[in-house]
Amino acid sequence: MSEEQFDLLEGLAAHPSGSAEVQASDDASAGPVRLTRIDPACNMQRFYSLELVTSLFGEHGVVRHWGRIGTAGRSRTDWYEEPGEAESAFQTLLQLKRKRGYAS
């Protein structure tokens, strides 16, 4: 195994997928946003993530991924013609989820 491959494996072991928390911000260009909603009284442990993406064909989209923490969850991508429409949808979804109790 080469030294480069070994370094890559070390990095993956240090940060397994799903363990790194991304800080949520109101700026959509900051990258993916991961929110959680945990209520032990209701046995509720949910996650919700949002990300702006661009397809190979120039369409702009909002990728939503949600589910119970510890599961694979579900995902959905909504496509828009203009980047402004995608950013607006991103901000609207982010505000709605925060009103429902999701936090970073």
All heavy atoms as an XYZ file, in Angstrom:
809
protein
N       0.860     -1.179      0.000
C       0.000      0.000      0.000
C       0.899      1.232      0.000
O       1.852      1.312      0.768
C      -0.895     -0.020      1.239
C      -1.836      1.145      1.313
S      -2.931      1.210      2.749
C      -3.762     -0.335      2.692
N       0.578      2.178     -0.872
C       1.395      3.385     -0.969
C       1.146      4.301      0.233
O       0.141      4.183      0.937
C       1.088      4.139     -2.261
O      -0.160      4.764     -2.165
N       2.049      5.228      0.432
C       1.917      6.166      1.553
C       0.695      7.062      1.372
O       0.015      7.398      2.336
C       3.183      7.012      1.655
C       3.207      7.860      2.907
C       4.551      8.531      3.107
O       5.587      7.918      2.813
O       4.536      9.671      3.572
N       0.388      7.431      0.118
C      -0.781      8.265     -0.163
C      -2.077      7.535      0.200
O      -2.977      8.112      0.800
C      -0.794      8.654     -1.640
C      -1.920      9.581     -2.012
C      -1.862      9.964     -3.480
O      -0.775     10.291     -3.969
O      -2.922      9.935     -4.113
N      -2.163      6.249     -0.141
C      -3.345      5.458      0.199
C      -3.469      5.304      1.711
O      -4.562      5.362      2.265
C      -3.278      4.084     -0.455
C      -3.450      4.115     -1.948
C      -3.205      2.764     -2.572
O      -2.388      1.992     -2.084
N      -3.910      2.492     -3.658
N      -2.338      5.115      2.383
C      -2.353      4.981      3.830
C      -2.845      6.259      4.499
O      -3.650      6.218      5.430
C      -0.944      4.625      4.331
C      -0.890      4.350      5.805
C      -1.433      3.202      6.337
C      -0.307      5.271      6.658
C      -1.399      2.962      7.697
C      -0.269      5.046      8.018
C      -0.810      3.876      8.538
N      -2.386      7.425      3.993
C      -2.836      8.713      4.536
C      -4.335      8.893      4.338
O      -5.030      9.401      5.209
C      -2.084      9.879      3.894
C      -0.625      9.939      4.315
O      -0.282      9.321      5.352
O       0.168     10.588      3.607
N      -4.839      8.474      3.174
C      -6.265      8.577      2.901
C      -7.067      7.703      3.863
O      -8.075      8.132      4.414
C      -6.561      8.177      1.449
C      -8.009      8.207      1.021
C      -8.565      9.622      1.138
C      -8.159      7.700     -0.392
N      -6.613      6.481      4.085
C      -7.304      5.583      5.015
C      -7.271      6.119      6.440
O      -8.244      6.001      7.174
C      -6.691      4.185      4.968
C      -6.975      3.389      3.705
C      -6.203      2.082      3.716
C      -8.457      3.132      3.565
N      -6.147      6.709      6.838
C      -6.067      7.318      8.169
C      -7.075      8.441      8.321
O      -7.733      8.578      9.348
C      -4.657      7.871      8.414
C      -3.747      6.939      9.128
C      -2.423      7.608      9.469
O      -2.209      8.798      9.152
O      -1.591      6.930     10.069
N      -7.205      9.265      7.279
C      -8.163     10.367      7.312
C      -9.587      9.876      7.401
O     -10.409     10.428      8.128
N      -9.913      8.821      6.665
C     -11.260      8.261      6.722
C     -11.552      7.644      8.083
O     -12.661      7.744      8.590
C     -11.448      7.212      5.617
C     -11.507      7.756      4.201
C     -11.523      6.612      3.199
C     -12.712      8.639      4.009
N     -10.562      7.016      8.674
C     -10.760      6.416      9.996
C     -10.966      7.498     11.055
O     -11.734      7.317     11.999
C      -9.567      5.544     10.364
N     -10.297      8.624     10.878
C     -10.422      9.707     11.851
C     -11.776     10.400     11.754
O     -12.284     10.912     12.735
C      -9.305     10.725     11.646
N     -12.386     10.420     10.560
C     -13.668     11.087     10.342
C     -14.600     10.176      9.563
O     -14.801     10.371      8.374
C     -13.483     12.398      9.567
C     -12.575     13.360     10.228
N     -12.934     14.048     11.369
C     -11.322     13.747      9.950
C     -11.938     14.815     11.738
N     -10.947     14.645     10.900
N     -15.194      9.163     10.198
C     -16.117      8.299      9.473
C     -17.314      9.084      8.963
O     -17.697     10.087      9.537
C     -16.551      7.260     10.511
C     -16.113      7.772     11.820
C     -15.066      8.811     11.588
N     -17.889      8.626      7.860
C     -19.005      9.360      7.249
C     -20.141      9.513      8.233
O     -20.479      8.595      8.967
C     -19.493      8.650      5.995
O     -20.025      7.397      6.337
N     -20.726     10.702      8.231
C     -21.855     10.983      9.098
C     -21.458     11.497     10.468
O     -22.287     11.971     11.218
N     -20.160     11.397     10.829
C     -19.782     11.835     12.167
C     -19.390     13.307     12.205
O     -19.440     13.920     13.245
C     -18.620     10.997     12.693
O     -17.445     11.288     11.972
N     -18.990     13.852     11.087
C     -18.571     15.254     11.070
C     -19.801     16.148     10.966
O     -20.601     16.009     10.068
C     -17.639     15.511      9.901
N     -19.950     17.034     11.922
C     -21.069     17.971     11.911
C     -20.699     19.196     11.098
O     -19.607     19.724     11.218
C     -21.413     18.399     13.349
C     -22.052     17.309     14.161
C     -23.423     16.921     13.664
O     -24.203     17.803     13.298
O     -23.708     15.723     13.630
N     -21.593     19.642     10.262
C     -21.405     20.850      9.481
C     -22.204     21.951     10.146
O     -23.370     21.775     10.455
C     -21.883     20.638      8.022
C     -21.745     21.920      7.237
C     -21.105     19.509      7.385
N     -21.566     23.071     10.369
C     -22.242     24.177     11.018
C     -23.282     24.774     10.087
O     -22.996     25.056      8.936
C     -21.239     25.260     11.422
C     -20.315     24.830     12.539
C     -21.060     24.581     13.825
O     -22.044     25.246     14.122
N     -20.608     23.612     14.593
N     -24.481     24.962     10.571
C     -25.552     25.569      9.784
C     -25.369     27.075      9.796
O     -24.994     27.663     10.799
C     -26.905     25.213     10.367
N     -25.651     27.678      8.665
C     -25.596     29.132      8.586
C     -26.695     29.591      7.652
O     -27.253     28.817      6.900
C     -24.229     29.593      8.083
O     -24.087     29.272      6.727
N     -26.988     30.871      7.708
C     -28.015     31.406      6.829
C     -27.485     31.632      5.425
O     -28.238     31.893      4.509
C     -28.557     32.722      7.395
C     -29.387     32.484      8.650
O     -29.976     31.393      8.756
O     -29.431     33.381      9.501
N     -26.173     31.532      5.223
C     -25.575     31.737      3.915
C     -25.558     30.421      3.160
O     -24.851     29.499      3.522
C     -24.154     32.276      4.087
C     -23.482     32.568      2.761
O     -24.213     32.681      1.744
O     -22.256     32.685      2.753
N     -26.347     30.333      2.084
C     -26.483     29.092      1.324
C     -25.176     28.706      0.648
O     -24.928     27.536      0.410
C     -27.589     29.235      0.283
N     -24.312     29.654      0.326
C     -23.071     29.349     -0.367
C     -22.026     28.747      0.566
O     -20.957     28.372      0.126
C     -22.523     30.603     -1.022
O     -22.217     31.564     -0.041
N     -22.327     28.658      1.859
C     -21.381     28.124      2.821
C     -21.240     26.617      2.714
O     -20.345     26.048      3.303
C     -21.807     28.509      4.238
N     -22.093     25.948      1.967
C     -22.003     24.501      1.822
C     -23.214     23.827      2.414
O     -24.230     24.466      2.684
N     -23.112     22.516      2.615
C     -24.265     21.788      3.142
C     -24.602     22.218      4.576
O     -23.732     22.591      5.345
C     -23.828     20.333      3.100
C     -22.357     20.354      2.969
C     -21.973     21.668      2.365
N     -25.869     22.158      4.898
C     -26.349     22.509      6.230
C     -26.953     21.250      6.840
O     -27.778     20.585      6.211
C     -27.418     23.625      6.160
C     -28.013     23.885      7.523
C     -26.819     24.884      5.582
N     -26.524     20.894      8.052
C     -27.059     19.722      8.733
C     -27.746     20.174     10.005
O     -27.139     20.819     10.857
C     -25.958     18.729      9.060
C     -26.483     17.471      9.726
C     -25.401     16.424      9.842
N     -25.825     15.313     10.649
C     -26.460     14.239     10.202
N     -26.746     14.150      8.924
N     -26.807     13.258     11.010
N     -29.029     19.844     10.126
C     -29.834     20.205     11.287
C     -30.284     18.939     11.995
O     -30.437     17.886     11.363
C     -31.064     21.004     10.839
C     -30.807     22.258     10.010
C     -32.113     22.778      9.437
C     -30.123     23.313     10.838
N     -30.496     19.040     13.290
C     -31.022     17.904     14.050
C     -32.169     18.368     14.933
O     -32.258     19.541     15.298
C     -29.936     17.263     14.946
O     -29.401     18.258     15.818
C     -28.843     16.638     14.119
N     -33.030     17.423     15.260
C     -34.140     17.678     16.179
C     -34.249     16.466     17.087
O     -34.592     15.366     16.645
C     -35.439     17.878     15.400
C     -36.612     18.226     16.278
C     -37.827     18.515     15.436
N     -38.984     18.757     16.288
C     -40.228     18.779     15.850
N     -40.489     18.579     14.575
N     -41.220     18.997     16.680
N     -33.923     16.669     18.360
C     -33.902     15.570     19.323
C     -34.819     15.913     20.487
O     -34.676     16.961     21.107
C     -32.468     15.310     19.822
C     -31.575     14.920     18.633
C     -32.450     14.224     20.892
C     -30.115     14.810     18.970
N     -35.766     15.019     20.769
C     -36.676     15.164     21.895
C     -36.817     13.794     22.567
O     -37.585     12.955     22.111
C     -38.032     15.672     21.425
C     -38.992     15.948     22.577
O     -38.605     15.742     23.751
O     -40.121     16.372     22.295
N     -36.053     13.549     23.645
C     -36.095     12.240     24.295
C     -37.484     11.858     24.812
O     -37.833     10.679     24.830
C     -35.114     12.379     25.456
C     -34.243     13.532     25.101
C     -35.081     14.443     24.261
N     -38.294     12.835     25.202
C     -39.627     12.541     25.727
C     -40.510     11.886     24.663
O     -41.378     11.079     24.982
C     -40.285     13.819     26.238
N     -40.291     12.234     23.410
C     -41.081     11.676     22.303
C     -40.310     10.612     21.527
O     -40.784     10.158     20.483
C     -41.479     12.781     21.336
S     -42.500     14.052     22.060
N     -39.123     10.237     21.998
C     -38.255      9.302     21.292
C     -37.981      9.798     19.867
O     -38.000      9.034     18.909
C     -38.845      7.892     21.272
C     -37.825      6.853     20.853
O     -36.627      7.067     20.992
N     -38.300      5.747     20.323
N     -37.751     11.112     19.728
C     -37.517     11.724     18.430
C     -36.039     12.044     18.269
O     -35.457     12.738     19.105
C     -38.333     13.011     18.288
C     -38.160     13.693     16.963
S     -38.933     15.316     16.899
C     -40.577     14.976     17.410
N     -35.431     11.509     17.221
C     -34.036     11.774     16.903
C     -33.939     11.892     15.386
O     -33.686     10.915     14.692
C     -33.137     10.661     17.406
C     -33.184     10.493     18.894
C     -32.322      9.334     19.362
O     -31.755      8.605     18.581
N     -32.239      9.183     20.666
N     -34.126     13.086     14.866
C     -34.186     13.295     13.423
C     -33.041     14.168     12.936
O     -32.514     14.975     13.675
C     -35.494     13.981     13.047
C     -36.713     13.190     13.379
C     -37.941     13.962     13.011
N     -39.149     13.226     13.396
C     -40.356     13.731     13.365
N     -40.547     14.978     12.991
N     -41.383     13.004     13.717
N     -32.705     13.990     11.661
C     -31.749     14.881     11.009
C     -32.363     15.382      9.712
O     -33.270     14.772      9.146
C     -30.411     14.176     10.718
C     -30.483     13.144      9.628
C     -30.247     13.485      8.306
C     -30.771     11.821      9.930
C     -30.308     12.536      7.302
C     -30.835     10.862      8.932
C     -30.599     11.219      7.610
N     -31.870     16.517      9.255
C     -32.319     17.110      8.003
C     -31.144     17.882      7.441
O     -30.560     18.708      8.139
C     -33.502     18.052      8.254
C     -34.283     18.398      7.018
C     -35.367     17.620      6.627
C     -33.953     19.491      6.239
C     -36.094     17.930      5.493
C     -34.673     19.807      5.107
C     -35.748     19.029      4.738
O     -36.465     19.333      3.602
N     -30.770     17.604      6.204
C     -29.668     18.345      5.609
C     -30.093     18.918      4.267
O     -30.924     18.349      3.563
C     -28.423     17.463      5.452
O     -28.667     16.414      4.548
N     -29.529     20.061      3.949
C     -29.803     20.780      2.704
C     -28.480     21.139      2.035
O     -27.501     21.465      2.719
C     -30.549     22.081      2.985
C     -31.973     21.987      3.487
C     -32.426     23.322      4.043
C     -32.882     21.551      2.361
N     -28.476     21.085      0.689
C     -27.277     21.460     -0.043
C     -27.663     21.978     -1.422
O     -28.564     21.435     -2.066
C     -26.358     20.251     -0.191
C     -25.067     20.556     -0.869
C     -24.124     19.361     -0.885
O     -24.536     18.258     -0.537
O     -22.966     19.565     -1.268
N     -26.984     23.028     -1.866
C     -27.164     23.542     -3.224
C     -26.213     22.800     -4.153
O     -25.036     22.620     -3.825
C     -26.866     25.037     -3.284
C     -27.897     25.949     -2.645
C     -27.380     27.379     -2.602
C     -29.198     25.889     -3.409
N     -26.716     22.353     -5.309
C     -25.897     21.625     -6.278
C     -26.164     22.154     -7.684
O     -27.169     22.817     -7.925
C     -26.187     20.103     -6.234
C     -25.774     19.509     -4.907
C     -27.634     19.815     -6.535
N     -25.268     21.821     -8.599
C     -25.427     22.164    -10.006
C     -25.230     20.896    -10.824
O     -24.274     20.149    -10.592
C     -24.390     23.221    -10.439
O     -24.506     24.346     -9.584
C     -24.616     23.657    -11.866
N     -26.117     20.648    -11.785
C     -26.002     19.457    -12.620
C     -25.025     19.710    -13.763
O     -24.598     20.842    -14.008
C     -27.369     19.075    -13.195
O     -27.739     19.967    -14.226
N     -24.708     18.650    -14.494
C     -23.829     18.776    -15.653
C     -24.474     19.595    -16.767
O     -23.801     20.081    -17.664
C     -23.474     17.389    -16.183
C     -22.619     16.531    -15.264
C     -22.476     15.131    -15.838
C     -21.257     17.155    -15.060
N     -25.782     19.732    -16.718
C     -26.514     20.451    -17.749
C     -26.827     21.895    -17.354
O     -27.599     22.566    -18.020
C     -27.814     19.705    -18.083
C     -27.557     18.292    -18.494
C     -27.864     17.253    -17.639
C     -26.986     17.994    -19.719
C     -27.619     15.942    -18.003
C     -26.737     16.690    -20.099
C     -27.045     15.655    -19.233
N     -26.257     22.361    -16.250
C     -26.426     23.742    -15.837
C     -27.657     24.016    -15.000
O     -27.939     25.166    -14.700
N     -28.394     22.984    -14.625
C     -29.549     23.184    -13.751
C     -29.048     23.334    -12.317
O     -28.028     22.772    -11.944
C     -30.498     21.994    -13.844
C     -31.106     21.799    -15.200
C     -31.924     20.510    -15.256
O     -31.435     19.480    -14.791
O     -33.042     20.587    -15.761
N     -29.787     24.089    -11.536
C     -29.420     24.324    -10.143
C     -30.449     23.617     -9.269
O     -31.643     23.694     -9.539
C     -29.388     25.820     -9.847
C     -28.437     26.535    -10.748
N     -27.100     26.618    -10.479
C     -28.622     27.167    -11.928
C     -26.508     27.282    -11.453
N     -27.416     27.623    -12.348
N     -29.957     22.951     -8.242
C     -30.875     22.171     -7.427
C     -30.630     22.300     -5.950
O     -29.589     22.783     -5.496
N     -31.640     21.847     -5.208
C     -31.562     21.764     -3.758
C     -31.720     20.297     -3.398
O     -32.738     19.676     -3.711
C     -32.670     22.603     -3.076
C     -32.597     22.444     -1.561
C     -32.575     24.052     -3.474
N     -30.688     19.734     -2.763
C     -30.736     18.345     -2.319
C     -31.141     18.341     -0.859
O     -30.517     19.006     -0.030
C     -29.369     17.643     -2.490
C     -29.418     16.234     -1.935
C     -28.951     17.640     -3.937
N     -32.213     17.602     -0.561
C     -32.677     17.445      0.816
C     -32.447     15.997      1.224
O     -32.702     15.081      0.452
C     -34.163     17.739      0.924
C     -34.532     19.121      0.526
C     -35.978     19.376      0.842
N     -36.796     19.326     -0.351
C     -38.109     19.419     -0.340
N     -38.764     19.520      0.795
N     -38.790     19.392     -1.465
N     -31.960     15.804      2.423
C     -31.730     14.462      2.953
C     -32.243     14.456      4.385
O     -31.862     15.319      5.175
C     -30.226     14.139      2.902
C     -29.904     12.732      3.200
N     -30.071     11.721      2.288
C     -29.437     12.151      4.316
C     -29.718     10.584      2.830
N     -29.322     10.820      4.068
N     -33.118     13.508      4.722
C     -33.724     13.518      6.046
C     -33.978     12.095      6.526
O     -33.974     11.154      5.749
C     -35.035     14.305      6.030
C     -36.140     13.614      5.277
C     -37.086     12.783      5.793
C     -36.405     13.677      3.873
N     -37.933     12.332      4.806
C     -37.534     12.865      3.607
C     -35.809     14.320      2.803
C     -38.061     12.703      2.328
C     -36.336     14.155      1.538
C     -37.450     13.367      1.310
N     -34.187     11.976      7.841
C     -34.516     10.684      8.425
C     -34.189     10.640      9.902
O     -33.871     11.653     10.530
N     -34.266      9.443     10.449
C     -33.932      9.225     11.853
C     -32.417      9.101     11.966
O     -31.787      8.448     11.133
C     -34.621      7.966     12.374
C     -34.435      7.727     13.850
C     -35.328      6.577     14.321
N     -35.028      6.216     15.688
C     -35.583      6.768     16.750
N     -36.486      7.711     16.592
N     -35.253      6.378     17.962
N     -31.839      9.713     12.975
C     -30.403      9.644     13.188
C     -30.013      8.175     13.347
O     -30.643      7.434     14.090
C     -29.991     10.469     14.423
C     -30.246     11.953     14.154
C     -28.521     10.230     14.782
C     -30.021     12.858     15.344
N     -28.982      7.764     12.625
C     -28.521      6.385     12.667
C     -29.031      5.542     11.505
O     -28.631      4.396     11.352
N     -29.921      6.110     10.673
C     -30.425      5.392      9.507
C     -29.908      6.068      8.237
O     -29.363      7.164      8.290
C     -31.965      5.375      9.452
O     -32.440      6.719      9.259
C     -32.551      4.807     10.739
N     -30.107      5.406      7.104
C     -29.685      5.972      5.824
C     -30.565      7.150      5.438
O     -30.125      8.070      4.755
C     -29.739      4.903      4.742
N     -31.823      7.144      5.856
C     -32.725      8.239      5.552
C     -33.192      8.225      4.104
O     -32.998      7.265      3.368
N     -33.816      9.303      3.711
C     -34.339      9.470      2.357
C     -33.777     10.751      1.777
O     -33.323     11.620      2.517
C     -35.861      9.543      2.388
C     -36.495      8.301      3.008
C     -37.968      8.411      3.043
N     -38.456      8.315      1.659
C     -39.733      8.367      1.331
N     -40.646      8.556      2.252
N     -40.109      8.266      0.069
N     -33.855     10.887      0.459
C     -33.379     12.123     -0.143
C     -34.257     12.508     -1.334
O     -34.958     11.677     -1.902
C     -31.923     11.996     -0.592
O     -31.813     11.034     -1.607
N     -34.175     13.783     -1.668
C     -34.949     14.333     -2.772
C     -34.172     15.518     -3.342
O     -33.574     16.294     -2.597
C     -36.307     14.801     -2.259
C     -37.132     15.545     -3.268
C     -38.438     15.991     -2.664
N     -39.120     16.876     -3.595
C     -40.371     17.255     -3.445
N     -41.064     16.851     -2.410
N     -40.927     18.056     -4.317
N     -34.185     15.650     -4.665
C     -33.544     16.779     -5.322
C     -34.572     17.520     -6.153
O     -35.270     16.911     -6.959
C     -32.395     16.311     -6.233
O     -31.477     15.527     -5.468
C     -31.666     17.499     -6.833
N     -34.693     18.816     -5.929
C     -35.580     19.670     -6.705
C     -34.707     20.539     -7.601
O     -33.774     21.191     -7.124
C     -36.434     20.554     -5.791
C     -37.362     19.737     -4.910
O     -37.966     18.778     -5.424
O     -37.476     20.065     -3.717
N     -35.022     20.579     -8.917
C     -34.222     21.308     -9.894
C     -34.894     22.615    -10.297
O     -36.103     22.668    -10.424
C     -33.974     20.442    -11.121
C     -33.178     19.232    -10.789
C     -33.644     17.955    -10.650
C     -31.783     19.171    -10.519
N     -32.620     17.111    -10.315
C     -31.458     17.823    -10.224
C     -30.766     20.125    -10.499
C     -30.171     17.422     -9.927
C     -29.474     19.716    -10.184
C     -29.185     18.381     -9.916
N     -34.074     23.633    -10.530
C     -34.550     24.959    -10.907
C     -33.721     25.475    -12.086
O     -32.558     25.110    -12.249
C     -34.422     25.929     -9.727
C     -35.184     25.468     -8.515
C     -34.570     24.698     -7.534
C     -36.521     25.788     -8.342
C     -35.274     24.258     -6.425
C     -37.231     25.358     -7.228
C     -36.602     24.594     -6.281
O     -37.293     24.161     -5.185
N     -34.326     26.338    -12.891
C     -33.649     26.909    -14.053
C     -32.605     27.950    -13.651
O     -31.539     28.030    -14.236
C     -34.667     27.564    -14.999
C     -35.643     26.593    -15.617
C     -34.998     25.694    -16.657
O     -34.087     26.163    -17.366
O     -35.404     24.529    -16.739
N     -32.926     28.758    -12.660
C     -32.056     29.866    -12.252
C     -31.451     29.605    -10.876
O     -32.113     29.059     -9.989
C     -32.853     31.172    -12.198
C     -33.456     31.577    -13.528
C     -32.397     31.913    -14.557
O     -31.351     32.489    -14.181
O     -32.610     31.581    -15.732
N     -30.199     30.025    -10.656
C     -29.584     29.838     -9.342
C     -30.311     30.596     -8.239
O     -30.372     30.137     -7.097
C     -28.152     30.349     -9.513
C     -28.113     31.077    -10.805
C     -29.282     30.633    -11.612
N     -30.897     31.737     -8.561
C     -31.640     32.516     -7.569
C     -32.863     31.769     -7.056
O     -33.204     31.856     -5.870
N     -33.524     31.025     -7.933
C     -34.688     30.226     -7.523
C     -34.264     29.132     -6.554
O     -34.939     28.871     -5.549
C     -35.358     29.595     -8.744
C     -36.011     30.565     -9.687
C     -36.542     29.874    -10.933
O     -36.159     28.716    -11.208
O     -37.354     30.498    -11.633
N     -33.133     28.481     -6.846
C     -32.640     27.410     -5.975
C     -32.242     27.972     -4.608
O     -32.560     27.383     -3.569
C     -31.456     26.702     -6.627
N     -31.564     29.116     -4.604
C     -31.159     29.725     -3.333
C     -32.371     30.155     -2.518
O     -32.390     30.006     -1.288
C     -30.242     30.917     -3.589
C     -28.879     30.509     -4.095
C     -27.994     31.697     -4.431
O     -28.258     32.800     -3.915
O     -27.055     31.508     -5.218
N     -33.392     30.667     -3.191
C     -34.616     31.069     -2.505
C     -35.305     29.858     -1.882
O     -35.752     29.909     -0.727
C     -35.548     31.768     -3.485
O     -36.767     32.084     -2.873
N     -35.387     28.761     -2.636
C     -35.998     27.535     -2.112
C     -35.187     26.993     -0.936
O     -35.744     26.540      0.068
C     -36.096     26.483     -3.212
N     -33.864     27.062     -1.033
C     -32.975     26.622      0.039
C     -33.261     27.394      1.323
O     -33.441     26.805      2.394
C     -31.520     26.827     -0.411
C     -30.489     26.419      0.598
C     -29.920     25.158      0.553
C     -30.064     27.302      1.574
C     -28.962     24.780      1.479
C     -29.108     26.945      2.500
C     -28.547     25.675      2.448
N     -33.308     28.723      1.213
C     -33.550     29.572      2.383
C     -34.938     29.331      2.979
O     -35.098     29.296      4.197
C     -33.369     31.047      2.027
C     -31.945     31.433      1.713
C     -31.001     31.226      2.879
O     -31.391     31.348      4.039
N     -29.767     30.891      2.575
N     -35.938     29.145      2.120
C     -37.301     28.891      2.594
C     -37.362     27.586      3.371
O     -37.944     27.529      4.467
C     -38.277     28.840      1.407
O     -38.225     30.092      0.720
C     -39.695     28.572      1.870
N     -36.756     26.522      2.829
C     -36.746     25.228      3.522
C     -35.993     25.322      4.847
O     -36.418     24.750      5.858
C     -36.111     24.158      2.633
C     -36.949     23.701      1.461
C     -36.104     22.899      0.476
C     -38.121     22.869      1.948
N     -34.882     26.040      4.845
C     -34.091     26.204      6.062
C     -34.901     26.910      7.147
O     -34.935     26.480      8.309
C     -32.813     26.973      5.750
C     -31.792     27.122      6.864
C     -31.336     25.770      7.366
C     -30.603     27.934      6.364
N     -35.610     27.967      6.784
C     -36.439     28.702      7.749
C     -37.572     27.825      8.278
O     -37.871     27.834      9.477
C     -37.000     29.964      7.116
C     -35.972     31.038      6.891
C     -36.542     32.232      6.136
O     -37.693     32.225      5.714
N     -35.718     33.256      5.947
N     -38.219     27.063      7.385
C     -39.318     26.193      7.815
C     -38.846     25.147      8.810
O     -39.523     24.867      9.819
C     -39.956     25.503      6.605
C     -40.820     26.378      5.711
C     -41.217     25.607      4.459
C     -42.044     26.851      6.462
N     -37.714     24.541      8.553
C     -37.186     23.498      9.445
C     -36.796     24.100     10.799
O     -36.999     23.483     11.841
C     -36.017     22.758      8.806
C     -36.466     21.861      7.684
C     -37.475     20.851      8.179
C     -38.166     20.125      7.079
N     -39.171     19.190      7.573
N     -36.220     25.284     10.788
C     -35.859     25.919     12.064
C     -37.087     26.277     12.869
O     -37.094     26.168     14.091
C     -34.984     27.139     11.805
C     -33.576     26.742     11.399
C     -32.638     27.882     11.466
N     -31.278     27.396     11.265
C     -30.349     28.066     10.634
N     -30.624     29.253     10.144
N     -29.137     27.563     10.491
N     -38.174     26.674     12.200
C     -39.437     26.967     12.915
C     -39.993     25.703     13.551
O     -40.660     25.761     14.578
C     -40.466     27.548     11.956
C     -40.258     29.007     11.644
C     -41.374     29.523     10.752
C     -41.144     30.959     10.372
N     -42.184     31.455      9.460
N     -39.750     24.554     12.938
C     -40.259     23.291     13.468
C     -39.376     22.709     14.573
O     -39.652     21.625     15.078
C     -40.408     22.268     12.350
C     -41.513     22.681     11.384
C     -41.919     21.539     10.529
N     -42.282     20.380     11.325
C     -43.428     19.747     11.236
N     -44.340     20.164     10.384
N     -43.682     18.697     11.964
N     -38.300     23.407     14.918
C     -37.480     22.963     16.045
C     -36.148     22.356     15.687
O     -35.421     21.893     16.558
N     -35.793     22.330     14.415
C     -34.487     21.798     14.023
C     -33.421     22.847     14.322
O     -33.638     24.036     14.163
C     -34.463     21.465     12.522
C     -35.195     20.192     12.179
C     -36.575     20.187     12.007
C     -34.513     19.000     12.016
C     -37.255     19.032     11.687
C     -35.180     17.831     11.687
C     -36.555     17.857     11.527
O     -37.218     16.717     11.217
N     -32.265     22.397     14.774
C     -31.154     23.300     15.102
C     -29.845     22.666     14.663
O     -29.768     21.462     14.417
C     -31.124     23.570     16.604
N     -28.802     23.487     14.598
C     -27.490     22.966     14.183
C     -26.839     22.202     15.301
O     -27.088     22.350     16.429
C     -26.540     24.055     13.765
O     -27.043     25.316     13.834
